[in-house]
């Protein structure tokens, strides 16, 4: 992995391997959200980075590749389907050739690229910059030193711990609090879509042009 330098490579990882059980039979990440597959909406927000990956299950790969057609993105397959987001994050970070990486869940279609840029700046010289929104850390909209976070995930998995927040305890982590977040992003950036009702609300906001990021 590259050593720390003035302009480290910046990667992006979209975590897409969940089963979408609350959404119904369709895979929500490839569902058309106001005419654009949701995973593509997220990938578009990360497309200015040096490298972009999507971690997913093997059975999702073909559909996600179609949804991302024409983009410079590649899929990496989770070695343990249904193993939780920790597996996808660990696998994806190991596959990236970047010193720092933004990790974003594929069900966060309003992710704010301006916030990610700020998180990259806050993470410099540390292992991570993680927002805290409404009292909760947001590890799937955060920036990590790639190798350190991959190692932390490996340690957590070896303990049988699948909770992403558990990996943060061994890192030099900058927590970005709500007041600072408000200076750099519309806090709807943390909206995630799990149900059909949430999907419909997100679609209404997009169709009303109620999102300017």
Order of alpha helices (4+ residues) and beta strands (2+ residues): beta-beta-beta-alpha-beta-alpha-beta-alpha-beta-alpha-beta-beta-alpha-alpha-beta-alpha-alpha
